[in-house]
Amino acid sequence: MSIDFGTLAVGDVVARRSFTLSRDTLVRYAGASGDFNPIHYRDDVAVSVGLESVLAHGMLTMGFAVQPVFDWIGDPALVDDYQVRFTRPVFVHPEPGAEVEVSAKVGQLDVDAGTARIDLTVTAAGQTVLGKAQVRVRSAAAAAA
């Protein structure tokens, strides 16, 4: 599927998604990434350093947040840049875990160049967890040129 950038406008929401993170998700990510910091899987350690609970790895949150853009654009190779600021931790409680909400909208558009900046709003527990989350994408036509 190829996105026609001529049909887009600044402010258009191009994707929405929610993700549920569980303690199992954190353990699996720790194994895949090699990040075994106990604040990601042990409540006693997390509380001892002033946290309310274990928290999701920042890069895990960042990865989940960009997935709706990958799905919308159809090819991850069309993503030229992705940046975020980590503003708040995502606490993952034993039950029910954590729900992360992602909304992706067009923040800037250059139809002639076939490029767009997609701004992500990423929240958990009603609070923004990633600030200035922006994905620069190009159309398949621009990539082929």
C-alpha positions in Angstrom: 0.0 0.0 0.0 1.3 3.4 -0.9 0.2 6.6 0.9 -0.8 9.4 -1.4 0.7 12.4 0.5 -1.5 14.7 -1.7 -4.6 13.5 0.3 -3.0 14.5 3.7 -3.3 17.7 5.6 -1.6 19.0 8.7 -3.6 17.9 11.7 -4.8 14.6 10.1 -4.7 11.7 12.5 -3.1 8.9 10.5 -3.0 6.2 13.2 -4.2 5.4 16.7 -3.3 2.4 18.8 -3.2 1.2 22.4 -0.8 -1.3 23.8 -1.0 -3.3 27.0 2.3 -3.9 28.8 2.5 -6.7 31.3 5.3 -7.8 33.6 5.8 -10.6 31.1 6.4 -8.0 28.4 9.1 -6.5 30.6 10.9 -9.8 31.3 10.8 -10.7 27.6 12.2 -7.3 26.6 14.9 -7.5 29.2 16.0 -10.9 27.8 16.0 -9.5 24.2 17.8 -6.3 25.0 20.1 -7.5 27.7 18.9 -4.7 30.1 18.4 -6.5 33.3 18.2 -3.4 35.6 16.0 -4.7 38.4 13.8 -1.5 38.4 12.1 -3.2 35.4 11.1 -6.3 37.2 11.5 -6.1 41.0 9.0 -3.9 43.0 11.3 -3.9 46.1 14.2 -2.4 44.1 11.9 0.1 42.2 10.4 1.3 45.5 13.8 1.5 47.2 14.9 4.1 44.6 11.7 6.1 45.0 9.5 4.7 42.2 5.9 3.7 42.7 6.4 0.4 40.9 8.5 -1.3 38.2 8.7 0.7 35.0 8.9 -0.2 31.3 12.2 0.2 29.5 12.3 3.5 27.7 13.3 1.9 24.5 10.4 -0.6 24.7 8.0 2.3 25.1 9.7 4.1 22.2 9.4 1.0 20.0 5.7 0.4 20.7 5.0 4.1 20.1 6.4 4.1 16.5 4.7 0.9 15.5 1.4 2.5 14.4 3.4 4.8 12.0 5.2 1.7 10.5 1.8 0.1 10.0 0.3 3.2 8.4 3.3 4.0 6.1 3.6 0.3 5.1 7.4 0.1 5.0 9.7 0.9 7.9 12.4 1.9 5.4 10.2 5.0 4.6 11.0 6.3 8.1 13.9 8.7 7.9 14.1 9.8 11.5 12.5 9.1 14.8 13.1 11.1 18.0 11.5 11.4 21.4 12.1 12.9 24.8 11.3 10.6 27.8 9.1 12.8 30.0 7.6 10.3 32.5 8.0 6.6 33.3 5.5 4.0 32.3 4.7 2.1 35.5 3.7 -1.5 35.0 1.7 -2.8 37.9 1.3 -6.5 38.6 -2.3 -6.3 37.6 -3.5 -4.9 35.2 -0.1 -3.9 33.8 0.0 -0.6 31.9 -2.0 0.7 28.9 -0.1 3.0 26.5 -2.1 5.1 24.1 -0.6 6.4 20.9 -2.0 8.9 18.5 -0.1 9.9 15.3 -1.0 13.0 13.4 0.5 15.0 10.6 2.5 17.9 12.1 4.2 19.1 9.0 3.8 18.2 5.3 5.7 18.8 2.1 3.6 17.3 -0.7 6.0 18.2 -3.4 9.0 16.6 -1.7 6.8 13.7 -0.5 7.8 14.1 3.1 5.9 14.5 6.4 6.6 14.9 10.1 4.3 12.7 12.1 3.8 13.9 15.7 3.1 11.2 18.3 1.1 11.7 21.4 2.0 8.9 23.8 0.2 8.6 27.1 -0.1 6.1 30.0 -2.3 6.6 33.0 -3.6 9.8 31.5 -0.1 11.4 31.4 2.2 12.1 28.5 5.2 9.7 28.7 7.0 10.7 25.5 7.5 14.4 24.6 8.4 15.9 21.3 7.9 12.4 19.7 8.3 13.0 16.0 8.7 10.6 13.1 9.9 11.9 9.7 8.6 9.8 6.8 8.7 9.9 3.0 6.3 8.6 0.5 7.1 5.5 -1.5 7.2 7.7 -4.6 9.7 10.0 -3.1 11.9 7.0 -2.0 11.8 5.7 -5.6 12.9 9.0 -7.1 
